[in-house]
Amino acid sequence: MEETEWGFDDPWPTVDHALEAAAVVAGKARELYGDELVEVLLYGSRARGDHCPESDLDILLVKKAATPRRDPFREQLGDFVHVHLATRSSSWCLVSLYESTVEQVRTWDTTFYRNVRADAIEVP
C-alpha cells in the first residue's frame, strides 16, 4: 500500500494492484458460480487509472442469466470480499460488486453499460 496526501493508504495504487485484488474476487466467484459465470470485469476509475485513494474497486460479474433476487452465492461472495479484501487496508476500502448478463453488457444502451464497454479490463 502506498501512503498518500489523503492521509491514508491507497489499497490499490495502480491498475495492476486493482487487477490483483479483482482476481481474488474473480477466483472465488468462479468457484461459486462455475460455468454460469462468463467473465469478471474491472471497470471505473481503477480500470482507467484516474482514481484517487478513496475510489472504490468496481467489479462486474458477467453471467449467462440473471440471478434470482435472493442469491446465496452472492451472499457468500459478499462475505468473502468483506473479509479478504476490505480488511487488508489499514483504514478502509470499498469494493462495489455488481452482476449483469452477457446480453446486458454487450447490447444495452445505457450510460452505465457504455462506460463499462469503454473502460473495462477482463480480470484473469
C-alpha positions as CSV (number, residue, x, y, z in Angstrom):
1,M,0.0,0.0,0.0
2,E,1.1,3.5,-0.7
3,E,0.7,6.4,1.7
4,T,-0.9,9.4,0.0
5,E,-1.6,13.0,0.7
6,W,-5.1,12.0,1.6
7,G,-3.8,10.7,5.0
8,F,-4.4,7.1,4.5
9,D,-3.0,4.3,2.3
10,D,-4.4,3.6,-1.1
11,P,-5.0,-0.1,-1.1
12,W,-4.7,-0.3,-4.9
13,P,-2.4,2.5,-6.1
14,T,-2.0,1.1,-9.7
15,V,-4.2,-0.6,-12.2
16,D,-2.1,-3.8,-11.7
17,H,-2.8,-3.7,-8.0
18,A,-6.5,-3.3,-8.6
19,L,-6.4,-6.2,-11.0
20,E,-4.7,-8.4,-8.4
21,A,-7.4,-7.6,-5.9
22,A,-10.1,-8.2,-8.5
23,A,-8.5,-11.5,-9.4
24,V,-9.0,-12.7,-5.8
25,V,-12.8,-11.9,-6.1
26,A,-12.9,-13.5,-9.6
27,G,-11.4,-16.7,-8.3
28,K,-14.0,-17.0,-5.6
29,A,-16.8,-16.1,-8.0
30,R,-15.7,-18.8,-10.4
31,E,-15.6,-21.3,-7.6
32,L,-19.2,-20.3,-6.5
33,Y,-20.8,-19.8,-9.9
34,G,-19.0,-22.3,-12.1
35,D,-20.0,-22.3,-15.8
36,E,-22.7,-19.7,-15.1
37,L,-20.0,-17.0,-14.8
38,V,-18.8,-15.9,-18.2
39,E,-16.3,-13.2,-17.2
40,V,-15.3,-10.8,-14.5
41,L,-14.6,-7.2,-15.4
42,L,-12.7,-4.4,-13.6
43,Y,-14.3,-1.1,-14.6
44,G,-14.5,2.5,-13.4
45,S,-11.7,4.8,-12.3
46,R,-9.4,2.0,-11.1
47,A,-9.6,0.4,-14.6
48,R,-9.0,3.8,-16.3
49,G,-6.1,4.7,-13.9
50,D,-7.7,8.0,-12.9
51,H,-8.7,7.0,-9.4
52,C,-7.9,8.7,-6.1
53,P,-7.2,6.8,-2.8
54,E,-10.8,6.9,-1.8
55,S,-12.0,5.4,-5.1
56,D,-13.9,2.1,-4.9
57,L,-12.9,-1.1,-6.7
58,D,-15.7,-1.7,-9.3
59,I,-16.1,-5.3,-10.2
60,L,-18.7,-6.6,-12.6
61,L,-19.7,-10.3,-12.7
62,V,-21.0,-11.2,-16.1
63,K,-23.2,-14.2,-16.0
64,K,-25.2,-16.2,-18.6
65,A,-28.5,-15.5,-16.9
66,A,-29.9,-13.1,-14.3
67,T,-29.6,-14.2,-10.7
68,P,-32.7,-14.6,-8.6
69,R,-33.2,-11.7,-6.1
70,R,-32.0,-13.7,-3.2
71,D,-28.8,-15.5,-4.3
72,P,-27.0,-17.5,-1.7
73,F,-23.8,-17.4,-3.8
74,R,-23.9,-13.6,-3.9
75,E,-24.2,-13.5,-0.1
76,Q,-21.2,-15.8,0.2
77,L,-19.2,-13.8,-2.3
78,G,-20.1,-10.6,-0.5
79,D,-18.9,-12.0,2.8
80,F,-15.7,-13.2,1.1
81,V,-15.0,-9.8,-0.3
82,H,-15.5,-8.1,3.1
83,V,-13.2,-10.5,4.9
84,H,-10.4,-10.9,2.3
85,L,-10.2,-7.5,0.7
86,A,-11.9,-4.9,2.9
87,T,-9.8,-5.9,5.9
88,R,-6.5,-5.6,4.1
89,S,-6.4,-1.8,4.2
90,S,-5.1,-0.1,7.3
91,S,-8.1,2.3,7.2
92,W,-10.9,1.3,4.8
93,C,-11.7,0.3,1.2
94,L,-14.9,0.0,-0.7
95,V,-15.5,-2.9,-3.2
96,S,-18.5,-2.4,-5.4
97,L,-19.6,-5.8,-6.7
98,Y,-22.3,-5.9,-9.3
99,E,-23.6,-8.6,-11.6
100,S,-25.0,-8.5,-15.1
101,T,-25.8,-10.7,-18.0
102,V,-23.8,-11.1,-21.2
103,E,-26.7,-9.6,-23.2
104,Q,-26.8,-6.5,-20.9
105,V,-23.1,-5.9,-21.1
106,R,-23.0,-6.3,-24.9
107,T,-26.2,-4.7,-26.0
108,W,-27.9,-2.4,-23.5
109,D,-27.5,1.2,-24.5
110,T,-27.3,2.9,-21.1
111,T,-24.6,5.2,-19.7
112,F,-23.5,2.5,-17.3
113,Y,-23.0,-0.2,-20.0
114,R,-21.5,2.2,-22.5
115,N,-18.9,3.2,-19.8
116,V,-18.3,-0.4,-18.9
117,R,-17.7,-1.3,-22.5
118,A,-15.3,1.6,-22.9
119,D,-13.3,1.1,-19.7
120,A,-13.5,-2.5,-18.6
121,I,-10.5,-4.8,-18.2
122,E,-11.1,-8.5,-18.1
123,V,-9.9,-10.0,-14.8
124,P,-7.8,-13.1,-15.2
